[in-house]
Amino acid sequence: MGAILQALREHAGLSRAEAAEKIGVKRQAVYQWEWGHKVPGPESLTRACEVYNASVGERMRLAHLAAFGSEPSEAAAS
């Protein structure tokens, strides 16, 4: 999850501090998400997706990771 959030933030052209300000959290929170130390809560994750202009697919993937801690299985996808 952290790598996805970092890639989205960087694609949006934002520093961690800028992202944190727009999301409404501290810079340390963004750092902890990206390094896998913590998972953003539902409100923060939703706001991050809005700020990063994440696609529907990216939002669904991140929501799944936040809820279950792993990627959806291939069996579930078919």
N, C-alpha and C positions, 0 to 999 in steps of 0.2 A: 504494500500500500504506500509506503513512504516514497519509493522510487516513482510511483505514478504521480503522487502529489507534487514531488519535486519537479518532475518533467512538465507537468501542467503549469506550475508556477513560472518556471523558466520560459516556457513557450509564451506565456502571457507577458513576459518581459518585466517581471516584478522581482525585487529583492525580497528576502524574508521579512525585513522590516516593513516594506511597502505592503506586502501581502497581509501581514498581521494587522496593520492599521485598517485595511479595507475589510478584512474579515471580522475585526473587532476582538482580537485576541492579542496576547503578548508575543513578541518575536520568538521567545523561547518555546512557545507552544508549537509554532510552525516548525521550528528546528526539531523538536521532539517527535512530531508526526513524521517528518521526512526521514529521520534516523530510526524510526520504529520503536521508540521508547514509549510512546503513547498513541492512542487512536483518538481522532477527533470525535466529539460527541455529535449527535445527529444535527443539531442546529449549526455547529461550526462546519461540519462536513458539507451541509447544504450551502452555506454561505461561501465556503471555499470553492465549490463547484461553480457557483454563480460568478464569483470574482475571476476565476480562471477560465471561464467560458467553456466548461467541460461539455462534451457531447453527451447525449442521452446514454449511449453505451458506456462511456467512461463513468458516468454517474451511477449507473446500475452496477458496474464492476466494483466501484469503490464502496457502495452501500453493502454489497455482498461481503466484501472483505471486512468491513467494519462489523457486520453482524456475525460472521462465521469464522473470520480469521484465515480463510483460505479461498483459493479460486474455485468457481463452480466446477463440478466434475463433468467430464465429457458425457457420462451417462445421463446426467440431468439435462444436458443441452439437447439430446436427441429425443 
